[in-house]
Amino acid sequence: YKKTLEIELKSLPANHPSLGTTYNNMAMAFEGLEQYQSAVECAQRAVDIGREALGPSNAQVKRYESYLNRISRHV
């Protein structure tokens, strides 16, 4: 995921929805490793990008927000 993010950051606009997906995937990987602070940071970035790119009422953004709320309890 880190390599994917590196490539996407170089080739896509800062608010591209694919970046949100990658950050969300990274958050899930960090959660699996019980690295909750890193997971929350990535999940928050996914939410921020999603809101900017897709709008706050988008279904994917709502899923990102729900996931962020769930994992934030671990920090």
PDB file of N, CA, C and O in Angstrom:
ATOM      1  N   TYR A   1       0.823  -1.202   0.000  1.00  0.00           N
ATOM      2  CA  TYR A   1       0.000   0.000   0.000  1.00  0.00           C
ATOM      3  C   TYR A   1       0.863   1.260   0.000  1.00  0.00           C
ATOM      4  O   TYR A   1       0.508   2.259  -0.625  1.00  0.00           O
ATOM      5  N   LYS A   2       1.980   1.212   0.692  1.00  0.00           N
ATOM      6  CA  LYS A   2       2.842   2.391   0.720  1.00  0.00           C
ATOM      7  C   LYS A   2       3.380   2.718  -0.666  1.00  0.00           C
ATOM      8  O   LYS A   2       3.448   3.887  -1.043  1.00  0.00           O
ATOM      9  N   LYS A   3       3.757   1.709  -1.420  1.00  0.00           N
ATOM     10  CA  LYS A   3       4.250   1.923  -2.778  1.00  0.00           C
ATOM     11  C   LYS A   3       3.124   2.446  -3.677  1.00  0.00           C
ATOM     12  O   LYS A   3       3.335   3.348  -4.487  1.00  0.00           O
ATOM     13  N   THR A   4       1.948   1.880  -3.527  1.00  0.00           N
ATOM     14  CA  THR A   4       0.787   2.356  -4.291  1.00  0.00           C
ATOM     15  C   THR A   4       0.537   3.828  -3.988  1.00  0.00           C
ATOM     16  O   THR A   4       0.326   4.631  -4.897  1.00  0.00           O
ATOM     17  N   LEU A   5       0.563   4.173  -2.716  1.00  0.00           N
ATOM     18  CA  LEU A   5       0.327   5.559  -2.314  1.00  0.00           C
ATOM     19  C   LEU A   5       1.387   6.479  -2.917  1.00  0.00           C
ATOM     20  O   LEU A   5       1.071   7.559  -3.417  1.00  0.00           O
ATOM     21  N   GLU A   6       2.623   6.050  -2.866  1.00  0.00           N
ATOM     22  CA  GLU A   6       3.713   6.849  -3.429  1.00  0.00           C
ATOM     23  C   GLU A   6       3.469   7.149  -4.908  1.00  0.00           C
ATOM     24  O   GLU A   6       3.629   8.286  -5.352  1.00  0.00           O
ATOM     25  N   ILE A   7       3.086   6.137  -5.655  1.00  0.00           N
ATOM     26  CA  ILE A   7       2.811   6.303  -7.089  1.00  0.00           C
ATOM     27  C   ILE A   7       1.609   7.210  -7.306  1.00  0.00           C
ATOM     28  O   ILE A   7       1.649   8.111  -8.144  1.00  0.00           O
ATOM     29  N   GLU A   8       0.544   6.975  -6.552  1.00  0.00           N
ATOM     30  CA  GLU A   8      -0.671   7.779  -6.713  1.00  0.00           C
ATOM     31  C   GLU A   8      -0.424   9.246  -6.364  1.00  0.00           C
ATOM     32  O   GLU A   8      -0.934  10.139  -7.041  1.00  0.00           O
ATOM     33  N   LEU A   9       0.351   9.496  -5.316  1.00  0.00           N
ATOM     34  CA  LEU A   9       0.622  10.879  -4.930  1.00  0.00           C
ATOM     35  C   LEU A   9       1.389  11.634  -6.014  1.00  0.00           C
ATOM     36  O   LEU A   9       1.243  12.848  -6.155  1.00  0.00           O
ATOM     37  N   LYS A  10       2.196  10.917  -6.768  1.00  0.00           N
ATOM     38  CA  LYS A  10       2.958  11.542  -7.848  1.00  0.00           C
ATOM     39  C   LYS A  10       2.119  11.741  -9.114  1.00  0.00           C
ATOM     40  O   LYS A  10       2.375  12.657  -9.895  1.00  0.00           O
ATOM     41  N   SER A  11       1.131  10.889  -9.310  1.00  0.00           N
ATOM     42  CA  SER A  11       0.443  10.893 -10.595  1.00  0.00           C
ATOM     43  C   SER A  11      -1.013  11.371 -10.571  1.00  0.00           C
ATOM     44  O   SER A  11      -1.595  11.612 -11.629  1.00  0.00           O
ATOM     45  N   LEU A  12      -1.599  11.510  -9.400  1.00  0.00           N
ATOM     46  CA  LEU A  12      -3.008  11.895  -9.309  1.00  0.00           C
ATOM     47  C   LEU A  12      -3.165  13.224  -8.576  1.00  0.00           C
ATOM     48  O   LEU A  12      -2.293  13.606  -7.795  1.00  0.00           O
ATOM     49  N   PRO A  13      -4.264  13.928  -8.821  1.00  0.00           N
ATOM     50  CA  PRO A  13      -4.548  15.140  -8.034  1.00  0.00           C
ATOM     51  C   PRO A  13      -4.706  14.776  -6.547  1.00  0.00           C
ATOM     52  O   PRO A  13      -5.070  13.650  -6.209  1.00  0.00           O
ATOM     53  N   ALA A  14      -4.431  15.728  -5.688  1.00  0.00           N
ATOM     54  CA  ALA A  14      -4.420  15.489  -4.240  1.00  0.00           C
ATOM     55  C   ALA A  14      -5.758  15.007  -3.681  1.00  0.00           C
ATOM     56  O   ALA A  14      -5.795  14.382  -2.621  1.00  0.00           O
ATOM     57  N   ASN A  15      -6.846  15.288  -4.377  1.00  0.00           N
ATOM     58  CA  ASN A  15      -8.168  14.891  -3.872  1.00  0.00           C
ATOM     59  C   ASN A  15      -8.796  13.777  -4.714  1.00  0.00           C
ATOM     60  O   ASN A  15     -10.017  13.620  -4.712  1.00  0.00           O
ATOM     61  N   HIS A  16      -7.991  13.016  -5.421  1.00  0.00           N
ATOM     62  CA  HIS A  16      -8.524  11.950  -6.275  1.00  0.00           C
ATOM     63  C   HIS A  16      -9.120  10.836  -5.412  1.00  0.00           C
ATOM     64  O   HIS A  16      -8.503  10.436  -4.425  1.00  0.00           O
ATOM     65  N   PRO A  17     -10.304  10.327  -5.761  1.00  0.00           N
ATOM     66  CA  PRO A  17     -10.945   9.272  -4.960  1.00  0.00           C
ATOM     67  C   PRO A  17     -10.077   8.020  -4.767  1.00  0.00           C
ATOM     68  O   PRO A  17     -10.205   7.337  -3.751  1.00  0.00           O
ATOM     69  N   SER A  18      -9.221   7.723  -5.702  1.00  0.00           N
ATOM     70  CA  SER A  18      -8.349   6.545  -5.544  1.00  0.00           C
ATOM     71  C   SER A  18      -7.415   6.700  -4.354  1.00  0.00           C
ATOM     72  O   SER A  18      -7.064   5.713  -3.707  1.00  0.00           O
ATOM     73  N   LEU A  19      -7.014   7.920  -4.064  1.00  0.00           N
ATOM     74  CA  LEU A  19      -6.181   8.152  -2.879  1.00  0.00           C
ATOM     75  C   LEU A  19      -6.964   7.828  -1.608  1.00  0.00           C
ATOM     76  O   LEU A  19      -6.417   7.250  -0.669  1.00  0.00           O
ATOM     77  N   GLY A  20      -8.220   8.193  -1.579  1.00  0.00           N
ATOM     78  CA  GLY A  20      -9.060   7.856  -0.424  1.00  0.00           C
ATOM     79  C   GLY A  20      -9.153   6.358  -0.225  1.00  0.00           C
ATOM     80  O   GLY A  20      -9.074   5.867   0.901  1.00  0.00           O
ATOM     81  N   THR A  21      -9.319   5.635  -1.311  1.00  0.00           N
ATOM     82  CA  THR A  21      -9.385   4.172  -1.230  1.00  0.00           C
ATOM     83  C   THR A  21      -8.078   3.598  -0.708  1.00  0.00           C
ATOM     84  O   THR A  21      -8.087   2.702   0.136  1.00  0.00           O
ATOM     85  N   THR A  22      -6.967   4.100  -1.197  1.00  0.00           N
ATOM     86  CA  THR A  22      -5.672   3.595  -0.743  1.00  0.00           C
ATOM     87  C   THR A  22      -5.455   3.896   0.733  1.00  0.00           C
ATOM     88  O   THR A  22      -4.997   3.030   1.479  1.00  0.00           O
ATOM     89  N   TYR A  23      -5.778   5.112   1.162  1.00  0.00           N
ATOM     90  CA  TYR A  23      -5.639   5.431   2.584  1.00  0.00           C
ATOM     91  C   TYR A  23      -6.540   4.551   3.441  1.00  0.00           C
ATOM     92  O   TYR A  23      -6.141   4.123   4.524  1.00  0.00           O
ATOM     93  N   ASN A  24      -7.743   4.280   2.969  1.00  0.00           N
ATOM     94  CA  ASN A  24      -8.645   3.413   3.720  1.00  0.00           C
ATOM     95  C   ASN A  24      -8.083   1.988   3.810  1.00  0.00           C
ATOM     96  O   ASN A  24      -8.146   1.356   4.865  1.00  0.00           O
ATOM     97  N   ASN A  25      -7.537   1.495   2.705  1.00  0.00           N
ATOM     98  CA  ASN A  25      -6.923   0.164   2.720  1.00  0.00           C
ATOM     99  C   ASN A  25      -5.737   0.116   3.672  1.00  0.00           C
ATOM    100  O   ASN A  25      -5.542  -0.872   4.380  1.00  0.00           O
ATOM    101  N   MET A  26      -4.953   1.175   3.690  1.00  0.00           N
ATOM    102  CA  MET A  26      -3.825   1.235   4.616  1.00  0.00           C
ATOM    103  C   MET A  26      -4.314   1.233   6.059  1.00  0.00           C
ATOM    104  O   MET A  26      -3.718   0.591   6.924  1.00  0.00           O
ATOM    105  N   ALA A  27      -5.401   1.954   6.312  1.00  0.00           N
ATOM    106  CA  ALA A  27      -5.972   1.984   7.657  1.00  0.00           C
ATOM    107  C   ALA A  27      -6.368   0.579   8.105  1.00  0.00           C
ATOM    108  O   ALA A  27      -6.112   0.193   9.245  1.00  0.00           O
ATOM    109  N   MET A  28      -6.987  -0.176   7.217  1.00  0.00           N
ATOM    110  CA  MET A  28      -7.388  -1.544   7.567  1.00  0.00           C
ATOM    111  C   MET A  28      -6.169  -2.422   7.830  1.00  0.00           C
ATOM    112  O   MET A  28      -6.191  -3.270   8.722  1.00  0.00           O
ATOM    113  N   ALA A  29      -5.113  -2.221   7.058  1.00  0.00           N
ATOM    114  CA  ALA A  29      -3.888  -3.001   7.281  1.00  0.00           C
ATOM    115  C   ALA A  29      -3.284  -2.644   8.634  1.00  0.00           C
ATOM    116  O   ALA A  29      -2.886  -3.537   9.382  1.00  0.00           O
ATOM    117  N   PHE A  30      -3.207  -1.359   8.960  1.00  0.00           N
ATOM    118  CA  PHE A  30      -2.682  -0.945  10.261  1.00  0.00           C
ATOM    119  C   PHE A  30      -3.550  -1.466  11.404  1.00  0.00           C
ATOM    120  O   PHE A  30      -3.037  -1.862  12.451  1.00  0.00           O
ATOM    121  N   GLU A  31      -4.852  -1.464  11.199  1.00  0.00           N
ATOM    122  CA  GLU A  31      -5.741  -2.006  12.228  1.00  0.00           C
ATOM    123  C   GLU A  31      -5.427  -3.482  12.467  1.00  0.00           C
ATOM    124  O   GLU A  31      -5.358  -3.929  13.612  1.00  0.00           O
ATOM    125  N   GLY A  32      -5.239  -4.228  11.395  1.00  0.00           N
ATOM    126  CA  GLY A  32      -4.905  -5.642  11.518  1.00  0.00           C
ATOM    127  C   GLY A  32      -3.604  -5.875  12.266  1.00  0.00           C
ATOM    128  O   GLY A  32      -3.422  -6.908  12.909  1.00  0.00           O
ATOM    129  N   LEU A  33      -2.711  -4.915  12.177  1.00  0.00           N
ATOM    130  CA  LEU A  33      -1.432  -4.995  12.894  1.00  0.00           C
ATOM    131  C   LEU A  33      -1.518  -4.381  14.298  1.00  0.00           C
ATOM    132  O   LEU A  33      -0.523  -4.307  15.019  1.00  0.00           O
ATOM    133  N   GLU A  34      -2.726  -3.944  14.666  1.00  0.00           N
ATOM    134  CA  GLU A  34      -2.997  -3.303  15.950  1.00  0.00           C
ATOM    135  C   GLU A  34      -2.208  -2.006  16.116  1.00  0.00           C
ATOM    136  O   GLU A  34      -1.855  -1.625  17.232  1.00  0.00           O
ATOM    137  N   GLN A  35      -1.938  -1.344  15.016  1.00  0.00           N
ATOM    138  CA  GLN A  35      -1.291  -0.029  15.019  1.00  0.00           C
ATOM    139  C   GLN A  35      -2.400   1.009  14.833  1.00  0.00           C
ATOM    140  O   GLN A  35      -2.558   1.610  13.770  1.00  0.00           O
ATOM    141  N   TYR A  36      -3.157   1.191  15.912  1.00  0.00           N
ATOM    142  CA  TYR A  36      -4.403   1.943  15.815  1.00  0.00           C
ATOM    143  C   TYR A  36      -4.199   3.425  15.517  1.00  0.00           C
ATOM    144  O   TYR A  36      -5.005   4.010  14.793  1.00  0.00           O
ATOM    145  N   GLN A  37      -3.163   4.043  16.042  1.00  0.00           N
ATOM    146  CA  GLN A  37      -2.942   5.458  15.761  1.00  0.00           C
ATOM    147  C   GLN A  37      -2.701   5.676  14.270  1.00  0.00           C
ATOM    148  O   GLN A  37      -3.264   6.595  13.676  1.00  0.00           O
ATOM    149  N   SER A  38      -1.870   4.837  13.671  1.00  0.00           N
ATOM    150  CA  SER A  38      -1.626   4.940  12.224  1.00  0.00           C
ATOM    151  C   SER A  38      -2.895   4.646  11.438  1.00  0.00           C
ATOM    152  O   SER A  38      -3.160   5.277  10.415  1.00  0.00           O
ATOM    153  N   ALA A  39      -3.674   3.691  11.917  1.00  0.00           N
ATOM    154  CA  ALA A  39      -4.946   3.362  11.256  1.00  0.00           C
ATOM    155  C   ALA A  39      -5.888   4.558  11.269  1.00  0.00           C
ATOM    156  O   ALA A  39      -6.509   4.877  10.255  1.00  0.00           O
ATOM    157  N   VAL A  40      -5.991   5.209  12.406  1.00  0.00           N
ATOM    158  CA  VAL A  40      -6.879   6.373  12.521  1.00  0.00           C
ATOM    159  C   VAL A  40      -6.401   7.499  11.610  1.00  0.00           C
ATOM    160  O   VAL A  40      -7.214   8.152  10.955  1.00  0.00           O
ATOM    161  N   GLU A  41      -5.093   7.733  11.563  1.00  0.00           N
ATOM    162  CA  GLU A  41      -4.566   8.795  10.709  1.00  0.00           C
ATOM    163  C   GLU A  41      -4.893   8.539   9.234  1.00  0.00           C
ATOM    164  O   GLU A  41      -5.304   9.448   8.514  1.00  0.00           O
ATOM    165  N   CYS A  42      -4.708   7.308   8.803  1.00  0.00           N
ATOM    166  CA  CYS A  42      -5.024   6.973   7.406  1.00  0.00           C
ATOM    167  C   CYS A  42      -6.527   7.044   7.149  1.00  0.00           C
ATOM    168  O   CYS A  42      -6.954   7.536   6.104  1.00  0.00           O
ATOM    169  N   ALA A  43      -7.313   6.566   8.075  1.00  0.00           N
ATOM    170  CA  ALA A  43      -8.765   6.602   7.909  1.00  0.00           C
ATOM    171  C   ALA A  43      -9.267   8.041   7.849  1.00  0.00           C
ATOM    172  O   ALA A  43     -10.166   8.354   7.067  1.00  0.00           O
ATOM    173  N   GLN A  44      -8.690   8.917   8.671  1.00  0.00           N
ATOM    174  CA  GLN A  44      -9.085  10.326   8.642  1.00  0.00           C
ATOM    175  C   GLN A  44      -8.738  10.955   7.300  1.00  0.00           C
ATOM    176  O   GLN A  44      -9.507  11.752   6.764  1.00  0.00           O
ATOM    177  N   ARG A  45      -7.593  10.599   6.765  1.00  0.00           N
ATOM    178  CA  ARG A  45      -7.189  11.119   5.455  1.00  0.00           C
ATOM    179  C   ARG A  45      -8.159  10.633   4.372  1.00  0.00           C
ATOM    180  O   ARG A  45      -8.514  11.389   3.468  1.00  0.00           O
ATOM    181  N   ALA A  46      -8.583   9.369   4.469  1.00  0.00           N
ATOM    182  CA  ALA A  46      -9.561   8.833   3.516  1.00  0.00           C
ATOM    183  C   ALA A  46     -10.867   9.620   3.591  1.00  0.00           C
ATOM    184  O   ALA A  46     -11.455   9.954   2.562  1.00  0.00           O
ATOM    185  N   VAL A  47     -11.315   9.911   4.795  1.00  0.00           N
ATOM    186  CA  VAL A  47     -12.545  10.690   4.979  1.00  0.00           C
ATOM    187  C   VAL A  47     -12.385  12.078   4.372  1.00  0.00           C
ATOM    188  O   VAL A  47     -13.260  12.548   3.644  1.00  0.00           O
ATOM    189  N   ASP A  48     -11.269  12.731   4.672  1.00  0.00           N
ATOM    190  CA  ASP A  48     -11.048  14.093   4.170  1.00  0.00           C
ATOM    191  C   ASP A  48     -11.039  14.133   2.645  1.00  0.00           C
ATOM    192  O   ASP A  48     -11.674  14.992   2.035  1.00  0.00           O
ATOM    193  N   ILE A  49     -10.319  13.203   2.040  1.00  0.00           N
ATOM    194  CA  ILE A  49     -10.258  13.156   0.573  1.00  0.00           C
ATOM    195  C   ILE A  49     -11.637  12.832   0.003  1.00  0.00           C
ATOM    196  O   ILE A  49     -12.074  13.450  -0.968  1.00  0.00           O
ATOM    197  N   GLY A  50     -12.314  11.868   0.604  1.00  0.00           N
ATOM    198  CA  GLY A  50     -13.643  11.498   0.129  1.00  0.00           C
ATOM    199  C   GLY A  50     -14.625  12.653   0.174  1.00  0.00           C
ATOM    200  O   GLY A  50     -15.374  12.880  -0.776  1.00  0.00           O
ATOM    201  N   ARG A  51     -14.618  13.383   1.281  1.00  0.00           N
ATOM    202  CA  ARG A  51     -15.526  14.535   1.397  1.00  0.00           C
ATOM    203  C   ARG A  51     -15.241  15.571   0.320  1.00  0.00           C
ATOM    204  O   ARG A  51     -16.160  16.125  -0.282  1.00  0.00           O
ATOM    205  N   GLU A  52     -13.952  15.828   0.083  1.00  0.00           N
ATOM    206  CA  GLU A  52     -13.576  16.831  -0.906  1.00  0.00           C
ATOM    207  C   GLU A  52     -13.890  16.362  -2.330  1.00  0.00           C
ATOM    208  O   GLU A  52     -14.402  17.128  -3.146  1.00  0.00           O
ATOM    209  N   ALA A  53     -13.580  15.107  -2.615  1.00  0.00           N
ATOM    210  CA  ALA A  53     -13.730  14.604  -3.979  1.00  0.00           C
ATOM    211  C   ALA A  53     -15.153  14.184  -4.315  1.00  0.00           C
ATOM    212  O   ALA A  53     -15.615  14.388  -5.438  1.00  0.00           O
ATOM    213  N   LEU A  54     -15.844  13.603  -3.356  1.00  0.00           N
ATOM    214  CA  LEU A  54     -17.137  12.983  -3.642  1.00  0.00           C
ATOM    215  C   LEU A  54     -18.322  13.672  -2.980  1.00  0.00           C
ATOM    216  O   LEU A  54     -19.469  13.464  -3.375  1.00  0.00           O
ATOM    217  N   GLY A  55     -18.042  14.488  -1.975  1.00  0.00           N
ATOM    218  CA  GLY A  55     -19.098  15.165  -1.239  1.00  0.00           C
ATOM    219  C   GLY A  55     -19.443  14.417   0.039  1.00  0.00           C
ATOM    220  O   GLY A  55     -19.292  13.197   0.108  1.00  0.00           O
ATOM    221  N   PRO A  56     -19.902  15.139   1.044  1.00  0.00           N
ATOM    222  CA  PRO A  56     -20.143  14.538   2.362  1.00  0.00           C
ATOM    223  C   PRO A  56     -21.285  13.528   2.422  1.00  0.00           C
ATOM    224  O   PRO A  56     -21.351  12.731   3.358  1.00  0.00           O
ATOM    225  N   SER A  57     -22.175  13.547   1.450  1.00  0.00           N
ATOM    226  CA  SER A  57     -23.304  12.621   1.500  1.00  0.00           C
ATOM    227  C   SER A  57     -23.081  11.359   0.663  1.00  0.00           C
ATOM    228  O   SER A  57     -23.961  10.501   0.596  1.00  0.00           O
ATOM    229  N   ASN A  58     -21.927  11.237   0.031  1.00  0.00           N
ATOM    230  CA  ASN A  58     -21.620  10.066  -0.786  1.00  0.00           C
ATOM    231  C   ASN A  58     -21.568   8.801   0.071  1.00  0.00           C
ATOM    232  O   ASN A  58     -21.084   8.830   1.203  1.00  0.00           O
ATOM    233  N   ALA A  59     -22.063   7.704  -0.472  1.00  0.00           N
ATOM    234  CA  ALA A  59     -22.128   6.438   0.274  1.00  0.00           C
ATOM    235  C   ALA A  59     -20.743   5.948   0.685  1.00  0.00           C
ATOM    236  O   ALA A  59     -20.575   5.445   1.796  1.00  0.00           O
ATOM    237  N   GLN A  60     -19.759   6.085  -0.184  1.00  0.00           N
ATOM    238  CA  GLN A  60     -18.399   5.647   0.152  1.00  0.00           C
ATOM    239  C   GLN A  60     -17.837   6.487   1.298  1.00  0.00           C
ATOM    240  O   GLN A  60     -17.179   5.957   2.193  1.00  0.00           O
ATOM    241  N   VAL A  61     -18.093   7.768   1.271  1.00  0.00           N
ATOM    242  CA  VAL A  61     -17.632   8.658   2.343  1.00  0.00           C
ATOM    243  C   VAL A  61     -18.285   8.257   3.661  1.00  0.00           C
ATOM    244  O   VAL A  61     -17.634   8.259   4.705  1.00  0.00           O
ATOM    245  N   LYS A  62     -19.543   7.921   3.616  1.00  0.00           N
ATOM    246  CA  LYS A  62     -20.241   7.473   4.833  1.00  0.00           C
ATOM    247  C   LYS A  62     -19.597   6.202   5.389  1.00  0.00           C
ATOM    248  O   LYS A  62     -19.474   6.051   6.604  1.00  0.00           O
ATOM    249  N   ARG A  63     -19.185   5.284   4.503  1.00  0.00           N
ATOM    250  CA  ARG A  63     -18.499   4.065   4.956  1.00  0.00           C
ATOM    251  C   ARG A  63     -17.155   4.401   5.577  1.00  0.00           C
ATOM    252  O   ARG A  63     -16.783   3.830   6.602  1.00  0.00           O
ATOM    253  N   TYR A  64     -16.420   5.330   4.961  1.00  0.00           N
ATOM    254  CA  TYR A  64     -15.139   5.763   5.534  1.00  0.00           C
ATOM    255  C   TYR A  64     -15.349   6.357   6.928  1.00  0.00           C
ATOM    256  O   TYR A  64     -14.595   6.064   7.855  1.00  0.00           O
ATOM    257  N   GLU A  65     -16.379   7.192   7.067  1.00  0.00           N
ATOM    258  CA  GLU A  65     -16.664   7.826   8.357  1.00  0.00           C
ATOM    259  C   GLU A  65     -17.027   6.791   9.415  1.00  0.00           C
ATOM    260  O   GLU A  65     -16.575   6.876  10.557  1.00  0.00           O
ATOM    261  N   SER A  66     -17.835   5.829   9.034  1.00  0.00           N
ATOM    262  CA  SER A  66     -18.234   4.771   9.960  1.00  0.00           C
ATOM    263  C   SER A  66     -17.022   3.970  10.423  1.00  0.00           C
ATOM    264  O   SER A  66     -16.888   3.664  11.608  1.00  0.00           O
ATOM    265  N   TYR A  67     -16.156   3.638   9.499  1.00  0.00           N
ATOM    266  CA  TYR A  67     -14.943   2.901   9.830  1.00  0.00           C
ATOM    267  C   TYR A  67     -14.049   3.721  10.753  1.00  0.00           C
ATOM    268  O   TYR A  67     -13.523   3.196  11.734  1.00  0.00           O
ATOM    269  N   LEU A  68     -13.873   5.003  10.447  1.00  0.00           N
ATOM    270  CA  LEU A  68     -13.069   5.881  11.288  1.00  0.00           C
ATOM    271  C   LEU A  68     -13.629   5.928  12.709  1.00  0.00           C
ATOM    272  O   LEU A  68     -12.875   5.824  13.677  1.00  0.00           O
ATOM    273  N   ASN A  69     -14.919   6.080  12.835  1.00  0.00           N
ATOM    274  CA  ASN A  69     -15.539   6.122  14.167  1.00  0.00           C
ATOM    275  C   ASN A  69     -15.298   4.827  14.934  1.00  0.00           C
ATOM    276  O   ASN A  69     -15.056   4.848  16.141  1.00  0.00           O
ATOM    277  N   ARG A  70     -15.367   3.710  14.234  1.00  0.00           N
ATOM    278  CA  ARG A  70     -15.170   2.411  14.892  1.00  0.00           C
ATOM    279  C   ARG A  70     -13.743   2.235  15.388  1.00  0.00           C
ATOM    280  O   ARG A  70     -13.531   1.817  16.526  1.00  0.00           O
ATOM    281  N   ILE A  71     -12.772   2.546  14.555  1.00  0.00           N
ATOM    282  CA  ILE A  71     -11.381   2.304  14.973  1.00  0.00           C
ATOM    283  C   ILE A  71     -10.862   3.380  15.928  1.00  0.00           C
ATOM    284  O   ILE A  71      -9.894   3.151  16.653  1.00  0.00           O
ATOM    285  N   SER A  72     -11.496   4.543  15.932  1.00  0.00           N
ATOM    286  CA  SER A  72     -11.062   5.607  16.839  1.00  0.00           C
ATOM    287  C   SER A  72     -11.215   5.205  18.296  1.00  0.00           C
ATOM    288  O   SER A  72     -10.545   5.759  19.168  1.00  0.00           O
ATOM    289  N   ARG A  73     -12.060   4.280  18.556  1.00  0.00           N
ATOM    290  CA  ARG A  73     -12.280   3.816  19.939  1.00  0.00           C
ATOM    291  C   ARG A  73     -11.047   3.101  20.504  1.00  0.00           C
ATOM    292  O   ARG A  73     -10.917   2.954  21.719  1.00  0.00           O
ATOM    293  N   HIS A  74     -10.157   2.663  19.634  1.00  0.00           N
ATOM    294  CA  HIS A  74      -8.961   1.942  20.081  1.00  0.00           C
ATOM    295  C   HIS A  74      -7.818   2.869  20.500  1.00  0.00           C
ATOM    296  O   HIS A  74      -6.841   2.431  21.107  1.00  0.00           O
ATOM    297  N   VAL A  75      -7.955   4.151  20.169  1.00  0.00           N
ATOM    298  CA  VAL A  75      -6.857   5.077  20.440  1.00  0.00           C
ATOM    299  C   VAL A  75      -7.082   5.787  21.755  1.00  0.00           C
ATOM    300  O   VAL A  75      -6.262   6.611  22.160  1.00  0.00           O
TER     301      VAL A  75
END
